[in-house]
Amino acid sequence: MERKAYTIEELGELTGYTRRTIRYYVQEGLVDPPAGRGRGGFYYDSHVQQLLRIKSFQEKGIGITAMVSLMKTEAPEPVLPSREVMIRYEIVPGMEINISRDMEINEPKKVLEIIRIAKSIAKGEMNNE
């Protein structure tokens, strides 16, 4: 199976990083050095994955110092809590459903129907068919 090799320019296009930034990440140990030397250096899909992982860390607000240790440990990315807003609806005491705020705004009739049906089921008002 042939491995795809990329120039630093191609790597930059795939990841959105400049050549200078890629070289900086290599220097800091966040990205493996390229195969080959000098202008003949090339990169593989593993380099693309490393740079995309860095981008993911940056989007989550993880600093470069923490990235270095995370990248070296090969630990899975930390799971941060979702920022999606959920609205809680109590069906009966002890039972509730959560609806995303987006769904509540975009599909209010569906949400009301779901709540009505859930309350009906919880109170035993549905016919057994």
C-alpha positions in Angstrom: 0.0 0.0 0.0 1.5 3.3 -1.1 1.7 6.2 1.4 0.7 9.6 0.2 3.5 12.1 0.6 2.9 15.9 0.8 5.1 18.9 0.4 5.0 21.5 3.1 2.9 23.7 0.8 0.3 20.8 0.3 0.3 20.2 4.1 -0.4 23.8 4.7 -3.3 23.7 2.2 -4.8 20.6 3.8 -4.6 22.0 7.4 -4.8 25.7 7.0 -1.4 26.3 8.7 1.4 28.4 7.2 4.8 26.8 6.4 6.2 28.9 9.3 3.7 27.6 11.7 4.2 23.9 10.6 8.0 24.3 11.1 7.3 25.9 14.6 5.2 22.9 15.6 7.9 20.5 14.4 10.5 22.5 16.4 8.3 22.4 19.6 7.8 18.6 19.2 4.1 18.8 18.5 4.6 17.4 14.9 7.0 14.8 13.8 9.9 16.0 11.6 9.4 15.5 7.9 10.9 12.6 6.1 13.9 13.6 4.0 16.1 16.6 4.5 15.9 20.3 3.4 13.8 21.1 0.4 13.3 17.4 -0.2 11.4 16.9 3.0 7.9 15.5 2.8 5.0 14.8 5.1 2.5 11.9 5.5 -1.1 11.6 6.6 0.2 11.1 10.1 1.5 14.7 10.0 -1.9 15.9 8.7 -3.6 14.1 11.6 -1.2 15.7 14.1 -1.9 19.2 12.8 -5.6 18.6 12.8 -5.4 17.4 16.4 -3.5 20.6 17.3 -6.3 22.6 15.6 -8.9 20.7 17.7 -7.0 21.6 20.9 -6.8 25.2 19.9 -10.5 25.4 19.3 -11.1 24.0 22.8 -8.8 26.7 24.3 -6.0 24.3 25.2 -2.6 26.1 25.4 0.6 25.0 23.7 2.2 23.8 26.9 -0.7 21.4 27.6 -0.7 20.4 23.9 2.9 19.3 24.1 2.1 16.8 26.9 -1.1 15.7 25.3 0.5 15.1 21.9 3.3 13.1 23.5 1.1 10.9 25.6 -1.1 9.9 22.6 -3.9 10.3 25.1 -7.4 10.8 23.6 -8.5 14.3 23.4 -10.1 15.6 26.6 -13.9 15.5 26.5 -15.2 18.9 27.3 -18.9 19.4 28.2 -21.2 20.3 25.4 -22.3 23.9 25.3 -25.6 23.1 23.8 -28.5 24.6 25.8 -31.1 22.1 26.8 -34.6 23.0 28.1 -36.0 20.7 30.8 -39.7 19.8 30.8 -41.2 17.9 33.7 -43.6 15.3 32.5 -44.7 13.9 35.9 -42.8 14.1 39.2 -39.6 12.1 38.8 -39.8 12.1 35.0 -38.5 14.8 32.7 -37.4 15.2 29.1 -34.7 17.5 27.8 -35.1 19.3 24.5 -32.4 21.3 22.8 -33.0 25.1 22.6 -32.6 24.9 18.9 -35.3 22.3 18.5 -37.6 24.3 20.8 -37.2 27.4 18.6 -37.3 25.6 15.2 -39.9 23.0 15.9 -42.3 24.3 18.7 -45.3 22.3 17.5 -43.3 19.0 17.5 -42.0 19.8 21.0 -45.5 20.5 22.4 -46.8 17.3 20.8 -43.9 15.2 22.3 -44.6 16.7 25.7 -48.4 16.0 25.3 -47.8 12.4 24.3 -45.2 11.8 27.0 -47.6 13.1 29.7 -50.4 11.0 28.3 -48.1 7.8 28.4 -46.9 8.7 31.9 -50.4 9.1 33.3 -51.5 5.8 31.7 -54.0 7.4 29.3 -52.8 5.7 26.2 -54.9 2.9 24.8 -53.1 -0.5 24.7 -53.2 -1.5 21.1 
